[in-house]
Structures are given as C-alpha cells and as structure tokens.
Amino acid sequence: MKILALETSCDETAAAIVEDGVKEVCSVVASSREFHEETGGIVPEVAARKQVEFIIPVLDNIVKKFSDKADTNTSIDYARENIDMLAVTVGPGLIGSLLVGVEAAKALSLAWEKSLIPVNHLVGHIYANWVDAEDLPEFPSLALVVSGGHTDLVLMGGHGDLIYLGGTLDDAVGEAFDKTARLLGLSKYLGGPELSRLASTCKDNKAIGVLPRPLLDSDKYDLSFSGLKTAVKRLIEKDIYPPDVIACEFENAVVDVLVSKSIKAAKEYKVKSLLLGGGVSANLQLRTRIKNEAANIGVKTHIPPLHLCTDNAVYIASAAYFNNHPRNLSEIDADSSLGIIDIV
C-alpha cells in the first residue's frame, strides 16, 4: 500500500510517499526558515502564508518524483492510479499552517477519490523509527518524543495503544536548548544545534553539578526545564565559567534527566524497545547515552536517521499506515491543541 502524506504543522511544507509504512519512496520538503531567522523566531502568520505559497509546488514535485521512478510522463494519472490512500497532519501545530495542509489534502481526496487519514504530528515523530529500519520495534515500547514544542514519555502497547506517562510541565526541551543558546549569544533562532557544537568543544567541564537536574528524583515521569534555563541565566551573569563549559553543563543536565526518566520507565513497564523521536533526538549525546543505558538493561533502542528527526511527511505516512483509520472529510479538521494521545 502506498500512502501520500502532507505535513504542514509549522514552517516546513512537506509531502512524501511511503510504501507499507516502512519504505520511503520519495519525499519533498520546502522550508521558510530563512524568513524566521530574520525575526529571531517563527511568526505564525508568515509561516501560514509561506505554506500557501509552497503547497502546490511541493505537491507537483512529489507527484513528478513518483512518476519519474516509474519512467512515465503522465505523472498526475500515474499518481492517481497508484496512490492507495492519503494522510495529513491535523495537529498539534500552528493553526494557520495546519489548515493549509488539511484543506489541500481534503481537496486532493475529493479529486482523486481516495480515503484520507488524519495523523497526530507527535505520533508521527515516533513512526520515524519504522521507516527503512533494519529491524522494527517490538511492543511494548517506550517512546520519548523530544522537540521544540513538546517533551513526552509514552508507553506503546501496540499500534494505536498509547498511554501517556508524563511530559514537560513548562518548557519543552528543544525550547530550553534554543533559549539557552540565545542567552549564550550563539543564535537568535533555533540555536540548539549550535549549543551542542559548542558543548562538544569543552575539554574540561569545571561546572559539573553546578546546574540543577530538575525532577530527577521524582517518582513521576513529568519533566521541567524552565528553572534550568533560569539557572543558566544566573550562571552567565556571575561570569565564572566560559561559554563552552556552561553549554556542556547545560547539555549534561538535560540529557541526565531525559535518560534517567526513560530508563526508569523502561524498567518499570518492562518494555522491549525504547524509541526516540522529534528534532532533539538528533542530539548526539542523547542518542549515544540513551542507547548505551538501554543496552545495559537489555532493551533495544531505535533512533531515527537525522533526516527523519525534523519535520517531514515521511513519518506521517508511516503513522497513517499502521493506524489506518480513514475519516469522513467533514470529520477532519486542523486542531492546534491536540495532545499526543488524542488522535492517531
């Protein structure tokens, strides 16, 4: 089964075709990031306008890529005949951006007479672990979704069987990375990767233990990063440590908490697989440490390739395949307030 999916939850306009939920056939991503770099953050109205500008070219491109693989010149007819179903991100995200993708998917569904599957963007992040994987995750699984807007721990008993264990009470981990990078003067926008690069240059962390590990000893699986961010601000103001040391200590503090909570939950629920998903799952220290810690307790770790960590439509198509619940078009709407277990 081949599913064509659209993803427009934020500032990327993406389309992809995936076969049987596990094989990426082709993918296209257009981003308006350069516009948001100028303002130091995403302006929702600008993002939505760019979605409107990009959605048709992206759809044209994905259809052409699909037909080119079959060496045919009749791209539209070929795509209509060989695409089995459609999928679209319905939330969470920026409401204006979401609406562009949802309405485009509805129009395509009517024109092509194909069923449409609504997909939760956060659940989609988890299914990046099924695409082109050497081996598929086994259930029960524990998923750690870490992104700019969300940080969630979710127990998966199977496809569509999700139990929310805990998540951030304030800032998401990606937001904490980006705002700390701004405090360090590294970048006004999406500075998390720059912070990690700076942290990797630290040869001697003289600030070990100086920053707090929020809720590390809590019995619950909730997380909190706003206080850590404030602690970094105060540490910078004291002017005791150089930026590379502060970046290193901050990253260590965050990863300590994420790994500790994940391993604790993996033990308690006796999972067979531990899954990462979301933009922050590209963080090298997190990827390495969680894999090593999980191996110590006999749990297999699945981590998406870097190109599937950030927003794209590939994992939306995969999630749609494994959670195949088409809806009437009148029932499908964009919803920016969706939680991770509200809708697959």
C-alpha positions as CSV (number, residue, x, y, z in Angstrom):
1,M,0.0,0.0,0.0
2,K,1.3,3.4,-1.0
3,I,0.3,6.5,1.1
4,L,0.9,10.1,0.1
5,A,1.1,12.3,3.2
6,L,1.2,16.1,3.7
7,E,2.8,17.8,6.7
8,T,2.4,21.5,7.4
9,S,2.3,21.8,11.2
10,C,4.9,24.6,11.4
11,D,7.3,26.2,8.9
12,E,8.0,23.2,6.7
13,T,5.8,22.3,3.8
14,A,6.3,18.6,3.2
15,A,4.9,15.7,1.1
16,A,6.0,12.1,0.9
17,I,5.0,8.7,-0.4
18,V,5.7,5.7,1.7
19,E,5.0,2.0,0.9
20,D,3.6,-0.3,3.5
21,G,4.6,2.1,6.3
22,V,8.3,1.2,6.1
23,K,9.7,2.1,2.7
24,E,10.3,5.7,1.8
25,V,9.5,6.0,-1.9
26,C,10.1,9.8,-2.3
27,S,9.9,12.9,-0.2
28,V,9.9,16.7,-0.7
29,V,10.4,19.4,2.0
30,A,10.2,23.2,1.5
31,S,11.1,25.4,4.4
32,S,10.5,29.1,5.3
33,R,13.2,29.0,7.9
34,E,15.2,31.9,6.3
35,F,12.3,34.3,6.9
36,H,12.0,33.3,10.6
37,E,15.8,33.7,11.1
38,E,15.4,37.4,10.3
39,T,12.8,37.9,13.1
40,G,14.5,35.6,15.6
41,G,11.5,33.2,15.8
42,I,8.6,31.9,13.9
43,V,5.8,34.4,13.1
44,P,2.7,32.2,12.7
45,E,1.1,34.4,10.0
46,V,4.3,34.4,7.9
47,A,4.6,30.7,8.2
48,A,1.0,30.2,7.1
49,R,1.5,32.5,4.1
50,K,4.5,30.5,3.1
51,Q,2.6,27.3,3.4
52,V,0.0,28.7,0.9
53,E,2.9,29.6,-1.4
54,F,4.7,26.3,-1.2
55,I,1.9,23.7,-1.0
56,I,1.1,23.4,-4.8
57,P,4.8,23.3,-5.9
58,V,5.5,20.7,-3.2
59,L,2.6,18.6,-4.4
60,D,3.6,19.0,-8.0
61,N,7.2,18.0,-7.1
62,I,6.2,14.8,-5.2
63,V,3.9,13.7,-8.0
64,K,6.7,14.2,-10.5
65,K,9.2,12.4,-8.4
66,F,6.8,9.4,-8.0
67,S,6.2,9.2,-11.7
68,D,9.8,9.6,-12.6
69,K,10.6,6.5,-10.7
70,A,8.2,4.6,-12.9
71,D,9.6,6.3,-16.0
72,T,6.3,7.7,-17.2
73,N,5.3,11.1,-18.5
74,T,1.7,11.0,-17.3
75,S,2.6,12.0,-13.7
76,I,-0.9,13.0,-12.5
77,D,-2.7,10.0,-13.9
78,Y,0.0,7.7,-12.7
79,A,-0.1,9.1,-9.2
80,R,-3.9,8.9,-9.0
81,E,-3.9,5.3,-10.1
82,N,-1.0,4.1,-7.9
83,I,-1.5,6.0,-4.7
84,D,-3.8,4.0,-2.4
85,M,-4.6,6.5,0.4
86,L,-3.8,10.0,1.6
87,A,-2.8,11.2,5.0
88,V,-2.3,14.6,6.6
89,T,-1.1,16.2,9.8
90,V,-4.1,17.6,11.7
91,G,-2.3,18.8,14.9
92,P,-0.7,19.9,17.1
93,G,1.0,22.9,15.4
94,L,0.3,26.4,14.2
95,I,-3.4,26.6,13.3
96,G,-2.8,28.6,10.1
97,S,-0.2,26.3,8.8
98,L,-2.2,23.2,9.7
99,L,-5.2,24.5,7.8
100,V,-3.3,24.8,4.6
101,G,-2.3,21.1,4.6
102,V,-5.6,19.8,5.8
103,E,-7.6,21.7,3.2
104,A,-5.2,20.7,0.4
105,A,-5.4,17.1,1.5
106,K,-9.2,17.3,1.5
107,A,-9.3,18.7,-2.0
108,L,-6.9,16.0,-3.2
109,S,-9.0,13.4,-1.5
110,L,-12.1,14.6,-3.4
111,A,-10.4,15.0,-6.7
112,W,-8.7,11.6,-6.6
113,E,-11.5,9.8,-4.7
114,K,-9.0,8.5,-2.1
115,S,-9.6,8.0,1.6
116,L,-7.9,10.4,3.9
117,I,-6.3,9.5,7.3
118,P,-5.8,12.3,9.9
119,V,-2.5,11.9,11.8
120,N,-1.2,13.4,15.1
121,H,2.1,15.1,14.4
122,L,3.7,13.9,17.6
123,V,2.7,10.3,17.0
124,G,4.2,10.7,13.5
125,H,7.6,11.5,15.1
126,I,7.5,8.1,16.8
127,Y,6.9,6.3,13.5
128,A,10.1,7.6,12.0
129,N,11.5,4.5,13.7
130,W,9.7,2.2,11.3
131,V,10.9,3.8,8.1
132,D,13.7,1.9,6.3
133,A,14.7,0.3,9.6
134,E,16.9,-2.7,9.8
135,D,14.6,-4.2,12.3
136,L,11.2,-3.0,13.5
137,P,10.4,-2.0,17.1
138,E,8.8,-4.7,19.3
139,F,6.0,-4.0,21.7
140,P,5.6,-3.0,24.4
141,S,7.7,0.1,23.6
142,L,8.6,3.3,25.3
143,A,8.7,6.4,23.2
144,L,10.5,9.6,24.2
145,V,9.3,12.5,22.0
146,V,11.6,15.5,22.3
147,S,11.1,18.5,20.1
148,G,11.0,22.3,20.2
149,G,7.4,22.4,21.4
150,H,6.9,19.0,23.1
151,T,8.6,16.6,25.5
152,D,6.6,13.4,26.2
153,L,7.1,9.9,27.5
154,V,4.6,7.5,26.0
155,L,4.1,3.7,26.6
156,M,3.0,1.9,23.4
157,G,1.3,-1.5,23.9
158,G,0.8,-1.7,20.1
159,H,-0.2,0.5,17.2
160,G,-2.8,2.9,18.4
161,D,-2.4,1.7,22.0
162,L,-0.8,4.7,23.7
163,I,-0.6,5.6,27.4
164,Y,0.8,9.0,28.3
165,L,3.3,8.6,31.2
166,G,4.5,12.1,31.6
167,G,5.9,15.2,30.0
168,T,7.1,18.7,30.5
169,L,5.3,20.9,32.9
170,D,6.6,24.1,31.3
171,D,9.2,24.4,28.6
172,A,9.9,21.7,26.0
173,V,13.4,20.5,25.9
174,G,14.0,22.0,22.4
175,E,12.8,25.3,23.5
176,A,15.2,25.2,26.5
177,F,18.1,24.4,24.2
178,D,17.2,27.3,21.8
179,K,16.6,29.9,24.6
180,T,19.8,28.9,26.4
181,A,21.7,29.3,23.1
182,R,20.3,32.8,22.9
183,L,21.4,33.5,26.4
184,L,24.9,32.4,25.4
185,G,24.8,34.7,22.4
186,L,25.0,31.8,19.9
187,S,21.9,32.3,17.8
188,K,18.6,34.2,17.9
189,Y,16.7,31.3,16.3
190,L,17.0,27.5,16.6
191,G,20.3,27.7,18.3
192,G,20.1,24.2,19.9
193,P,22.5,22.6,17.4
194,E,25.0,25.5,17.9
195,L,24.8,25.0,21.6
196,S,25.6,21.3,21.2
197,R,28.5,22.0,18.9
198,L,29.9,24.4,21.5
199,A,29.4,21.9,24.3
200,S,31.4,19.3,22.3
201,T,34.4,21.6,22.3
202,C,34.6,21.6,26.1
203,K,37.6,19.6,27.2
204,D,37.2,20.2,31.0
205,N,33.8,20.8,32.5
206,K,34.7,22.6,35.6
207,A,31.0,23.2,36.3
208,I,29.9,19.6,36.8
209,G,26.9,19.5,39.1
210,V,26.5,23.3,39.2
211,L,23.3,23.3,37.3
212,P,20.2,21.5,38.7
213,R,18.7,18.3,37.3
214,P,15.0,19.2,37.6
215,L,12.7,16.5,38.9
216,L,15.4,13.9,38.5
217,D,14.5,12.2,41.8
218,S,10.7,12.5,41.3
219,D,8.8,9.2,41.2
220,K,6.6,10.6,38.4
221,Y,7.6,10.9,34.8
222,D,7.0,14.7,34.4
223,L,9.8,17.0,33.4
224,S,10.6,20.7,33.9
225,F,13.2,22.8,32.1
226,S,12.2,26.5,32.9
227,G,14.1,26.5,36.2
228,L,17.2,25.1,34.5
229,K,17.1,27.8,31.9
230,T,16.8,30.4,34.7
231,A,19.8,28.8,36.5
232,V,21.8,29.1,33.3
233,K,21.0,32.8,33.1
234,R,22.2,33.4,36.6
235,L,25.4,31.4,36.0
236,I,26.2,33.5,32.9
237,E,25.6,36.7,35.0
238,K,28.2,35.5,37.6
239,D,30.8,35.4,34.8
240,I,32.7,32.5,36.3
241,Y,32.7,29.9,33.5
242,P,33.4,30.3,29.8
243,P,30.5,29.6,27.3
244,D,31.7,26.2,26.3
245,V,31.7,25.0,29.9
246,I,28.2,26.4,30.5
247,A,26.9,24.8,27.3
248,C,28.4,21.5,28.3
249,E,27.0,21.5,31.8
250,F,23.5,22.6,30.4
251,E,23.5,19.7,27.9
252,N,24.7,17.2,30.5
253,A,21.9,18.3,32.9
254,V,19.2,17.9,30.2
255,V,20.4,14.6,29.0
256,D,20.9,13.3,32.6
257,V,17.2,13.9,33.2
258,L,15.9,12.6,29.9
259,V,17.9,9.4,30.1
260,S,17.2,8.8,33.7
261,K,13.4,9.2,33.3
262,S,13.4,7.0,30.2
263,I,15.4,4.1,31.7
264,K,13.3,4.2,34.9
265,A,10.1,3.9,32.8
266,A,11.6,1.2,30.6
267,K,12.4,-0.9,33.7
268,E,9.0,-0.3,35.4
269,Y,7.0,-1.2,32.3
270,K,9.3,-4.0,31.1
271,V,9.5,-2.7,27.6
272,K,11.2,-4.4,24.7
273,S,12.0,-1.3,22.7
274,L,12.9,2.3,23.5
275,L,12.2,4.8,20.8
276,L,13.3,8.4,20.2
277,G,11.5,10.9,18.1
278,G,11.5,14.6,17.4
279,G,14.1,17.2,16.5
280,V,16.1,16.9,19.7
281,S,16.5,13.2,19.0
282,A,19.3,14.4,16.6
283,N,21.3,15.4,19.7
284,L,24.4,13.2,19.6
285,Q,24.9,13.0,23.4
286,L,21.3,12.0,23.9
287,R,21.4,9.4,21.1
288,T,24.6,7.8,22.5
289,R,23.8,7.8,26.2
290,I,20.2,6.5,25.9
291,K,21.4,3.7,23.6
292,N,24.2,2.7,26.0
293,E,21.9,2.9,29.1
294,A,19.2,0.9,27.4
295,A,21.6,-1.8,26.3
296,N,22.7,-2.2,30.0
297,I,19.2,-3.3,30.9
298,G,18.7,-5.4,27.8
299,V,16.4,-3.0,25.9
300,K,16.8,-2.4,22.1
301,T,17.0,1.3,21.2
302,H,15.5,2.6,17.9
303,I,16.7,6.1,16.8
304,P,15.6,7.8,13.6
305,P,18.2,8.8,11.0
306,L,18.9,12.5,11.2
307,H,16.8,13.5,8.2
308,L,13.7,12.0,9.8
309,C,14.2,13.8,13.2
310,T,13.0,17.1,11.9
311,D,9.5,17.8,10.4
312,N,8.7,15.8,7.3
313,A,5.8,13.9,5.8
314,V,7.6,10.5,5.7
315,Y,6.7,9.6,9.2
316,I,3.2,10.9,8.8
317,A,2.6,8.4,6.0
318,S,4.1,5.7,8.1
319,A,1.9,6.5,11.1
320,A,-1.1,6.5,8.8
321,Y,-0.3,3.1,7.5
322,F,0.0,1.5,11.0
323,N,-3.0,3.4,12.3
324,N,-5.3,3.1,9.3
325,H,-8.5,4.9,10.3
326,P,-9.9,6.9,7.4
327,R,-12.5,9.6,8.3
328,N,-15.2,11.3,6.5
329,L,-13.9,14.6,5.3
330,S,-16.4,16.5,7.4
331,E,-14.8,15.0,10.5
332,I,-11.3,16.1,9.6
333,D,-10.2,19.5,10.9
334,A,-7.0,21.2,12.0
335,D,-6.6,21.3,15.8
336,S,-3.6,23.1,17.3
337,S,-4.4,21.8,20.8
338,L,-4.1,18.1,20.2
339,G,-2.1,16.1,22.7
340,I,-0.1,13.1,21.8
341,I,-2.8,10.5,22.5
342,D,-5.8,12.5,21.2
343,I,-5.8,11.2,17.7
344,V,-3.5,9.0,15.6
